[in-house]
Amino acid sequence: MSNYNGKLVELPKDGKAIVVTDIHGNLDDYNKYMNIWEEYRNENAYFIITGDFIHAMGKKDDKSIEILDSVKYCWENNENFYPIIGNHEWSTISNISVYKGSVNQSLNFKELLRERFGDRWNKKLDEYQEFFKKLPIAIKTANKVFISHAGPPRNIKTLNDIINITDKGYLDNDNLYEILWNREEDYTENDLRSFLRAVDCNAMIVGHTPVDGVKLINDKQLIVSSSYSQGKKVYIELDLEEKIKDATDILKMVKNLHWYS
């Protein structure tokens, strides 16, 4: 995995990147995106999942384990497959429960593990925790697009702050917390622009917040909903060779999932 630089993946100015956000245990959607990636694999394409591939709203339709095992296998066996962690993977590392509405999704996940693995569930949980700790936190492309689960964090001074972001651990780490949890209301336009200057990027792609497909923030950020959405489900076919001056240049690269239903 030669593109790794600490907790940052740096992609060259070559090919395309398929960017998918927030699957949340939806195996049908996950398989559709994997099929899309298969169409591009011979064309120097990268596949990026921006975290939160686990934790559905209810256990009945939660295929987190199946998705997680597939993501882990693909990450270990494909140089161009890049999952990054979201706040839900972080909750598994930190053992801090995460909720949607009144649903304790961390507890549901542990119950799924008990049902699947019986007495071995704790060992399996440890295995998944170690896997999550190996994953990157963000991706930067040569044409200056920054991709993370959420954010921006407000106190990043240089790109090294991203590269070394977990040096302080996964708890009591403000920069890490904000890049996994910050929503639009948690930062200002100035915060966003300052962050992009600090990491030498012109645009940012995140998931985390459910929107109707895609939402443009201050011409500098796209919030994308690929599965857990308020309406449309979209992904980004990011052209790594095209000049990106701001996030509006990426809008034409947004693709609707229903094309592949």
Contacts in CASP RR format, 6 or more apart in sequence:
PFRMAT RR
TARGET T0000
AUTHOR 0000-0000-0000
METHOD contacts of the structure
MODEL  1
MSNYNGKLVELPKDGKAIVVTDIHGNLDDYNKYMNIWEEYRNENAYFIIT
GDFIHAMGKKDDKSIEILDSVKYCWENNENFYPIIGNHEWSTISNISVYK
GSVNQSLNFKELLRERFGDRWNKKLDEYQEFFKKLPIAIKTANKVFISHA
GPPRNIKTLNDIINITDKGYLDNDNLYEILWNREEDYTENDLRSFLRAVD
CNAMIVGHTPVDGVKLINDKQLIVSSSYSQGKKVYIELDLEEKIKDATDI
LKMVKNLHWYS
1 79 0 8 1.000
2 79 0 8 1.000
3 9 0 8 1.000
3 10 0 8 1.000
3 11 0 8 1.000
3 12 0 8 1.000
3 82 0 8 1.000
4 136 0 8 1.000
5 163 0 8 1.000
6 136 0 8 1.000
6 163 0 8 1.000
6 164 0 8 1.000
7 136 0 8 1.000
7 137 0 8 1.000
7 138 0 8 1.000
7 162 0 8 1.000
7 163 0 8 1.000
7 164 0 8 1.000
7 165 0 8 1.000
7 166 0 8 1.000
8 136 0 8 1.000
8 137 0 8 1.000
8 138 0 8 1.000
8 139 0 8 1.000
8 140 0 8 1.000
8 159 0 8 1.000
8 162 0 8 1.000
8 163 0 8 1.000
9 82 0 8 1.000
9 84 0 8 1.000
9 136 0 8 1.000
9 138 0 8 1.000
9 139 0 8 1.000
9 140 0 8 1.000
10 139 0 8 1.000
10 140 0 8 1.000
10 141 0 8 1.000
10 142 0 8 1.000
11 17 0 8 1.000
11 46 0 8 1.000
11 139 0 8 1.000
11 140 0 8 1.000
11 141 0 8 1.000
11 142 0 8 1.000
11 240 0 8 1.000
12 142 0 8 1.000
12 240 0 8 1.000
13 141 0 8 1.000
13 142 0 8 1.000
13 143 0 8 1.000
13 240 0 8 1.000
13 241 0 8 1.000
14 44 0 8 1.000
14 142 0 8 1.000
14 240 0 8 1.000
14 241 0 8 1.000
15 43 0 8 1.000
15 44 0 8 1.000
15 45 0 8 1.000
15 46 0 8 1.000
15 239 0 8 1.000
15 240 0 8 1.000
15 241 0 8 1.000
16 40 0 8 1.000
16 43 0 8 1.000
16 44 0 8 1.000
16 45 0 8 1.000
16 46 0 8 1.000
16 237 0 8 1.000
16 238 0 8 1.000
16 239 0 8 1.000
16 240 0 8 1.000
17 45 0 8 1.000
17 46 0 8 1.000
17 47 0 8 1.000
17 48 0 8 1.000
17 139 0 8 1.000
17 141 0 8 1.000
17 147 0 8 1.000
17 236 0 8 1.000
17 237 0 8 1.000
17 238 0 8 1.000
17 240 0 8 1.000
18 33 0 8 1.000
18 36 0 8 1.000
18 37 0 8 1.000
18 40 0 8 1.000
18 45 0 8 1.000
18 46 0 8 1.000
18 47 0 8 1.000
18 48 0 8 1.000
18 235 0 8 1.000
18 236 0 8 1.000
18 237 0 8 1.000
18 238 0 8 1.000
19 48 0 8 1.000
19 50 0 8 1.000
19 147 0 8 1.000
19 205 0 8 1.000
19 224 0 8 1.000
19 235 0 8 1.000
19 236 0 8 1.000
19 238 0 8 1.000
20 33 0 8 1.000
20 47 0 8 1.000
20 48 0 8 1.000
20 49 0 8 1.000
20 50 0 8 1.000
20 226 0 8 1.000
20 227 0 8 1.000
20 235 0 8 1.000
21 49 0 8 1.000
21 50 0 8 1.000
21 51 0 8 1.000
21 52 0 8 1.000
21 149 0 8 1.000
21 206 0 8 1.000
21 207 0 8 1.000
21 208 0 8 1.000
21 224 0 8 1.000
21 225 0 8 1.000
21 226 0 8 1.000
21 227 0 8 1.000
21 235 0 8 1.000
22 50 0 8 1.000
22 51 0 8 1.000
22 52 0 8 1.000
22 53 0 8 1.000
22 207 0 8 1.000
22 208 0 8 1.000
22 210 0 8 1.000
22 225 0 8 1.000
22 226 0 8 1.000
22 227 0 8 1.000
22 228 0 8 1.000
23 29 0 8 1.000
23 30 0 8 1.000
23 33 0 8 1.000
23 49 0 8 1.000
23 52 0 8 1.000
23 53 0 8 1.000
23 67 0 8 1.000
23 226 0 8 1.000
23 227 0 8 1.000
23 228 0 8 1.000
24 52 0 8 1.000
24 53 0 8 1.000
24 54 0 8 1.000
24 55 0 8 1.000
24 56 0 8 1.000
24 57 0 8 1.000
24 88 0 8 1.000
24 227 0 8 1.000
24 228 0 8 1.000
25 53 0 8 1.000
25 54 0 8 1.000
25 55 0 8 1.000
25 56 0 8 1.000
25 61 0 8 1.000
25 62 0 8 1.000
25 63 0 8 1.000
25 64 0 8 1.000
25 67 0 8 1.000
25 227 0 8 1.000
26 56 0 8 1.000
26 61 0 8 1.000
26 63 0 8 1.000
26 227 0 8 1.000
26 228 0 8 1.000
27 63 0 8 1.000
27 66 0 8 1.000
27 67 0 8 1.000
29 226 0 8 1.000
29 227 0 8 1.000
29 233 0 8 1.000
29 257 0 8 1.000
30 53 0 8 1.000
30 63 0 8 1.000
30 67 0 8 1.000
30 70 0 8 1.000
30 227 0 8 1.000
32 257 0 8 1.000
32 260 0 8 1.000
32 261 0 8 1.000
33 47 0 8 1.000
33 226 0 8 1.000
33 235 0 8 1.000
33 257 0 8 1.000
34 70 0 8 1.000
35 260 0 8 1.000
36 235 0 8 1.000
36 260 0 8 1.000
37 45 0 8 1.000
37 47 0 8 1.000
41 80 0 8 1.000
44 80 0 8 1.000
45 80 0 8 1.000
46 80 0 8 1.000
46 81 0 8 1.000
46 82 0 8 1.000
46 240 0 8 1.000
47 74 0 8 1.000
47 78 0 8 1.000
47 80 0 8 1.000
47 81 0 8 1.000
47 82 0 8 1.000
48 82 0 8 1.000
48 83 0 8 1.000
48 84 0 8 1.000
48 139 0 8 1.000
48 147 0 8 1.000
49 71 0 8 1.000
49 82 0 8 1.000
49 83 0 8 1.000
49 84 0 8 1.000
50 84 0 8 1.000
50 86 0 8 1.000
50 147 0 8 1.000
50 148 0 8 1.000
50 149 0 8 1.000
50 205 0 8 1.000
50 206 0 8 1.000
50 207 0 8 1.000
50 224 0 8 1.000
51 83 0 8 1.000
51 84 0 8 1.000
51 85 0 8 1.000
51 86 0 8 1.000
51 88 0 8 1.000
51 89 0 8 1.000
51 149 0 8 1.000
52 86 0 8 1.000
52 87 0 8 1.000
52 88 0 8 1.000
52 89 0 8 1.000
52 149 0 8 1.000
52 207 0 8 1.000
52 208 0 8 1.000
52 228 0 8 1.000
53 64 0 8 1.000
53 67 0 8 1.000
53 68 0 8 1.000
53 71 0 8 1.000
53 83 0 8 1.000
53 89 0 8 1.000
54 64 0 8 1.000
54 67 0 8 1.000
54 68 0 8 1.000
54 88 0 8 1.000
54 89 0 8 1.000
54 92 0 8 1.000
54 109 0 8 1.000
55 62 0 8 1.000
55 64 0 8 1.000
55 88 0 8 1.000
55 98 0 8 1.000
55 100 0 8 1.000
55 105 0 8 1.000
55 106 0 8 1.000
55 108 0 8 1.000
55 109 0 8 1.000
56 62 0 8 1.000
56 63 0 8 1.000
56 64 0 8 1.000
56 105 0 8 1.000
56 108 0 8 1.000
57 100 0 8 1.000
57 103 0 8 1.000
57 105 0 8 1.000
58 103 0 8 1.000
58 105 0 8 1.000
58 108 0 8 1.000
59 108 0 8 1.000
59 111 0 8 1.000
59 112 0 8 1.000
62 108 0 8 1.000
62 109 0 8 1.000
62 112 0 8 1.000
64 109 0 8 1.000
64 112 0 8 1.000
65 112 0 8 1.000
65 113 0 8 1.000
65 116 0 8 1.000
68 128 0 8 1.000
71 83 0 8 1.000
72 128 0 8 1.000
72 131 0 8 1.000
74 81 0 8 1.000
74 83 0 8 1.000
75 81 0 8 1.000
75 82 0 8 1.000
75 83 0 8 1.000
75 135 0 8 1.000
82 136 0 8 1.000
82 139 0 8 1.000
83 135 0 8 1.000
84 135 0 8 1.000
84 136 0 8 1.000
84 137 0 8 1.000
84 138 0 8 1.000
84 139 0 8 1.000
84 147 0 8 1.000
84 148 0 8 1.000
84 149 0 8 1.000
85 93 0 8 1.000
85 132 0 8 1.000
85 135 0 8 1.000
85 136 0 8 1.000
85 137 0 8 1.000
85 149 0 8 1.000
85 180 0 8 1.000
86 149 0 8 1.000
86 150 0 8 1.000
86 180 0 8 1.000
86 208 0 8 1.000
87 98 0 8 1.000
87 149 0 8 1.000
87 150 0 8 1.000
87 180 0 8 1.000
87 181 0 8 1.000
87 208 0 8 1.000
88 98 0 8 1.000
88 105 0 8 1.000
89 132 0 8 1.000
89 135 0 8 1.000
90 132 0 8 1.000
90 170 0 8 1.000
90 176 0 8 1.000
90 180 0 8 1.000
91 97 0 8 1.000
91 98 0 8 1.000
91 105 0 8 1.000
91 106 0 8 1.000
92 106 0 8 1.000
92 109 0 8 1.000
92 125 0 8 1.000
92 128 0 8 1.000
92 129 0 8 1.000
92 132 0 8 1.000
93 129 0 8 1.000
93 132 0 8 1.000
93 133 0 8 1.000
93 170 0 8 1.000
94 170 0 8 1.000
94 171 0 8 1.000
96 106 0 8 1.000
97 104 0 8 1.000
97 105 0 8 1.000
97 106 0 8 1.000
97 107 0 8 1.000
98 104 0 8 1.000
98 105 0 8 1.000
98 106 0 8 1.000
99 105 0 8 1.000
110 121 0 8 1.000
110 125 0 8 1.000
113 121 0 8 1.000
113 124 0 8 1.000
113 125 0 8 1.000
114 121 0 8 1.000
116 124 0 8 1.000
117 123 0 8 1.000
117 124 0 8 1.000
133 166 0 8 1.000
133 170 0 8 1.000
137 148 0 8 1.000
137 162 0 8 1.000
137 165 0 8 1.000
137 166 0 8 1.000
137 176 0 8 1.000
137 179 0 8 1.000
138 146 0 8 1.000
138 147 0 8 1.000
138 148 0 8 1.000
138 162 0 8 1.000
138 179 0 8 1.000
139 146 0 8 1.000
139 147 0 8 1.000
139 148 0 8 1.000
140 146 0 8 1.000
140 147 0 8 1.000
140 159 0 8 1.000
140 162 0 8 1.000
140 199 0 8 1.000
140 201 0 8 1.000
141 147 0 8 1.000
141 238 0 8 1.000
141 240 0 8 1.000
141 244 0 8 1.000
142 240 0 8 1.000
143 240 0 8 1.000
143 241 0 8 1.000
143 242 0 8 1.000
143 243 0 8 1.000
143 244 0 8 1.000
144 200 0 8 1.000
144 201 0 8 1.000
144 202 0 8 1.000
144 203 0 8 1.000
144 244 0 8 1.000
145 201 0 8 1.000
145 202 0 8 1.000
145 203 0 8 1.000
145 204 0 8 1.000
145 205 0 8 1.000
145 238 0 8 1.000
145 244 0 8 1.000
145 250 0 8 1.000
146 196 0 8 1.000
146 199 0 8 1.000
146 201 0 8 1.000
146 203 0 8 1.000
146 204 0 8 1.000
146 205 0 8 1.000
147 204 0 8 1.000
147 205 0 8 1.000
147 206 0 8 1.000
148 179 0 8 1.000
148 204 0 8 1.000
148 205 0 8 1.000
148 206 0 8 1.000
149 179 0 8 1.000
149 180 0 8 1.000
149 206 0 8 1.000
149 207 0 8 1.000
149 208 0 8 1.000
150 178 0 8 1.000
150 179 0 8 1.000
150 180 0 8 1.000
150 181 0 8 1.000
150 182 0 8 1.000
150 183 0 8 1.000
150 206 0 8 1.000
150 207 0 8 1.000
150 208 0 8 1.000
150 209 0 8 1.000
151 178 0 8 1.000
151 179 0 8 1.000
151 180 0 8 1.000
151 181 0 8 1.000
151 182 0 8 1.000
151 183 0 8 1.000
151 186 0 8 1.000
151 187 0 8 1.000
151 195 0 8 1.000
151 204 0 8 1.000
151 206 0 8 1.000
151 208 0 8 1.000
152 178 0 8 1.000
152 179 0 8 1.000
152 182 0 8 1.000
152 187 0 8 1.000
152 191 0 8 1.000
152 192 0 8 1.000
152 195 0 8 1.000
152 196 0 8 1.000
152 204 0 8 1.000
152 221 0 8 1.000
153 174 0 8 1.000
153 175 0 8 1.000
153 176 0 8 1.000
153 177 0 8 1.000
153 178 0 8 1.000
153 179 0 8 1.000
153 182 0 8 1.000
153 195 0 8 1.000
154 178 0 8 1.000
154 182 0 8 1.000
154 187 0 8 1.000
154 191 0 8 1.000
154 194 0 8 1.000
154 195 0 8 1.000
155 161 0 8 1.000
155 174 0 8 1.000
155 175 0 8 1.000
155 178 0 8 1.000
156 162 0 8 1.000
156 175 0 8 1.000
156 195 0 8 1.000
156 198 0 8 1.000
156 199 0 8 1.000
157 198 0 8 1.000
158 198 0 8 1.000
158 199 0 8 1.000
159 198 0 8 1.000
159 199 0 8 1.000
159 200 0 8 1.000
161 175 0 8 1.000
161 198 0 8 1.000
162 179 0 8 1.000
162 199 0 8 1.000
165 173 0 8 1.000
165 175 0 8 1.000
165 176 0 8 1.000
165 179 0 8 1.000
166 173 0 8 1.000
166 176 0 8 1.000
168 176 0 8 1.000
169 176 0 8 1.000
170 176 0 8 1.000
178 186 0 8 1.000
180 208 0 8 1.000
181 208 0 8 1.000
183 208 0 8 1.000
183 209 0 8 1.000
184 209 0 8 1.000
184 217 0 8 1.000
184 223 0 8 1.000
189 218 0 8 1.000
189 220 0 8 1.000
192 204 0 8 1.000
192 217 0 8 1.000
192 218 0 8 1.000
192 220 0 8 1.000
192 221 0 8 1.000
193 218 0 8 1.000
193 220 0 8 1.000
195 204 0 8 1.000
196 202 0 8 1.000
196 203 0 8 1.000
196 204 0 8 1.000
196 220 0 8 1.000
202 220 0 8 1.000
202 244 0 8 1.000
202 245 0 8 1.000
202 246 0 8 1.000
203 220 0 8 1.000
203 221 0 8 1.000
203 222 0 8 1.000
203 244 0 8 1.000
203 246 0 8 1.000
203 247 0 8 1.000
203 249 0 8 1.000
203 250 0 8 1.000
204 220 0 8 1.000
204 221 0 8 1.000
204 222 0 8 1.000
204 247 0 8 1.000
205 221 0 8 1.000
205 222 0 8 1.000
205 224 0 8 1.000
205 236 0 8 1.000
205 238 0 8 1.000
205 247 0 8 1.000
205 250 0 8 1.000
206 221 0 8 1.000
206 222 0 8 1.000
206 223 0 8 1.000
206 224 0 8 1.000
207 223 0 8 1.000
207 224 0 8 1.000
207 225 0 8 1.000
208 223 0 8 1.000
209 215 0 8 1.000
209 223 0 8 1.000
209 225 0 8 1.000
210 225 0 8 1.000
210 228 0 8 1.000
210 229 0 8 1.000
210 230 0 8 1.000
211 223 0 8 1.000
211 224 0 8 1.000
211 225 0 8 1.000
211 229 0 8 1.000
211 230 0 8 1.000
212 225 0 8 1.000
212 229 0 8 1.000
212 230 0 8 1.000
212 231 0 8 1.000
212 232 0 8 1.000
213 224 0 8 1.000
213 225 0 8 1.000
213 229 0 8 1.000
213 230 0 8 1.000
213 231 0 8 1.000
213 232 0 8 1.000
213 233 0 8 1.000
213 234 0 8 1.000
213 254 0 8 1.000
214 222 0 8 1.000
214 223 0 8 1.000
214 224 0 8 1.000
214 225 0 8 1.000
214 232 0 8 1.000
214 234 0 8 1.000
214 251 0 8 1.000
214 254 0 8 1.000
215 222 0 8 1.000
215 223 0 8 1.000
216 222 0 8 1.000
216 247 0 8 1.000
216 248 0 8 1.000
216 251 0 8 1.000
217 223 0 8 1.000
217 247 0 8 1.000
219 246 0 8 1.000
219 247 0 8 1.000
219 248 0 8 1.000
220 246 0 8 1.000
220 247 0 8 1.000
221 247 0 8 1.000
222 236 0 8 1.000
222 247 0 8 1.000
222 250 0 8 1.000
222 251 0 8 1.000
222 254 0 8 1.000
224 234 0 8 1.000
224 235 0 8 1.000
224 236 0 8 1.000
224 254 0 8 1.000
225 231 0 8 1.000
225 232 0 8 1.000
225 233 0 8 1.000
225 234 0 8 1.000
226 233 0 8 1.000
226 234 0 8 1.000
226 235 0 8 1.000
226 257 0 8 1.000
227 233 0 8 1.000
227 257 0 8 1.000
232 256 0 8 1.000
232 257 0 8 1.000
232 258 0 8 1.000
233 256 0 8 1.000
233 257 0 8 1.000
233 258 0 8 1.000
234 254 0 8 1.000
234 255 0 8 1.000
234 256 0 8 1.000
234 257 0 8 1.000
235 254 0 8 1.000
235 255 0 8 1.000
235 257 0 8 1.000
236 250 0 8 1.000
236 253 0 8 1.000
236 254 0 8 1.000
236 255 0 8 1.000
237 253 0 8 1.000
237 255 0 8 1.000
238 250 0 8 1.000
238 253 0 8 1.000
239 253 0 8 1.000
242 249 0 8 1.000
243 249 0 8 1.000
244 250 0 8 1.000
END
